[in-house]
Amino acid sequence: MSLSFSLCLLLQTADLSAIPEGIFSPAERAKLERESKVENRIKVYQTASERIHGSFLEAISKDQFPSVPETLKLWTSLLAESLKDIEANLKSKKPRALIKFEIHVRKAIAAVQDGKIRAPVEQQDFFDACLAQASATHKRLVEILFPS
């Protein structure tokens, strides 16, 4: 394998060393490490987001609010890291995986807003901060899909 090709592959893959621990399951992390196509990594980001978001929904439904801030922190970190990878490596502006991920993020934000209603008063500011960060990420995904 040529050096330039190896460097190209290295630049195209996600930098998992900078990603906080706990965002990805071992299987998701392994899949990200092997995957050279950003479109396929987006699918892994969506899977991880769905898993984390499911944990959030479960905690809300069981009124287990002490675990919610950490779960939301993981989710917004995942969104931020996925956006960095997408912005750095996406060649095609409208791959199907990105469209599906944008739809998932939009629906997840709506569900977090619904969950905020049930959250204790002391967590409201945290919810607002996470929602602002997730909304900014979503806005950027929409801009990538529909450049003006």
Secondary structure, 3 states (H helix, E strand, C coil): CCHHHHHHHHHHCCCHHHCCCCCCCHHHHHHHHHCCCHHHHHHHHHHHHHHHHHHHHHHHHCCCHHHHHHHHHHHHHHHHHHHHHHHHHCCCCCCHHHHHHHHHHHHHHHHHHHHHHHCCHHHHHHHHHHHHHHHHHHHHHHHHHCCC
